[in-house]
Amino acid sequence: MDFRDRLIALTDVETTGLDASVYEIIEVGLVVFDQRTFEIKNTLDIKVMPQHPEVFSPMAMEINGYTKKAWKKSFPLDYVMRLYSEKTVDAMFCSHNVTFDWSFIEAAFKKTEVVNYMDYHRIDLLTLAWSKLRNTGLERLKMAAVALHLGIPEEPQPHRAFTGVMTEYEIFKKLLTDY
C-alpha cells in the first residue's frame, strides 16, 4: 500500500509515570484521519483503569489531574487496547513525542496480547515541527509552544489525552498545509 493512502493514527497517552517498563497508561486519546484531506475517520477518548496506582508519579498525577473520582468510569487495559487496535488497522502511528507514546502503546499491546494491526512506520510530530519551524523563531518544541507559535488555542488544563491529541491534530494540519 502506498504510504500516502494510509490513515494517520494520531495518539496521545496519559500515564502514571515516564518509563513504560514501570508505569502504565491511564488514558488514551486517538484521532484517526486521512492524511490527504485531514478528514477525521475515527476517534477514541477513554480512561484506563490503573492496575498499580501505588506507583503513580506525583508529577504525572499533577499533569493529568488523576483522581479516583475522575477515573470512576474507566476501563480495563485489554478492552481499551482492543478498541484501539480495531480503530487503527493499517494506519501509521503518530504522536508529538513518538518515543514516549509508542513505548507505552507497544508495552500495552504486549501486556494484553492484543494484536497490533498498524503499519510499522512511525511519525514524530515533534520532528515534523522541528523540520518545518526551525528557522521561524520557535524556541521550544513542547506541544504547547508549537501550538502557540502556530496560533492554535492553548489546550485546557489539566492536560487530557483527547484535548492533547486534538491540539496535535491541529498542529499536524497546520504544518502540512501552511509550511
Secondary structure, 3 states (H helix, E strand, C coil): CCHHHCEEEEEEEEECCCCCCCCCEEEEEEEEEECCCCCEEEEEEEEECCCCHHHCCHHHHHHHCCCCCCCCCCECHHHHHHHHHHHCCCCEEEECCHHHHHHHHHHHHHHHCCCCCCCCCEEEHHHHHHHHHCCCCCCCCCHHHHHHHHCCCCCCCCCCHHHHHHHHHHHHHHHHHHC
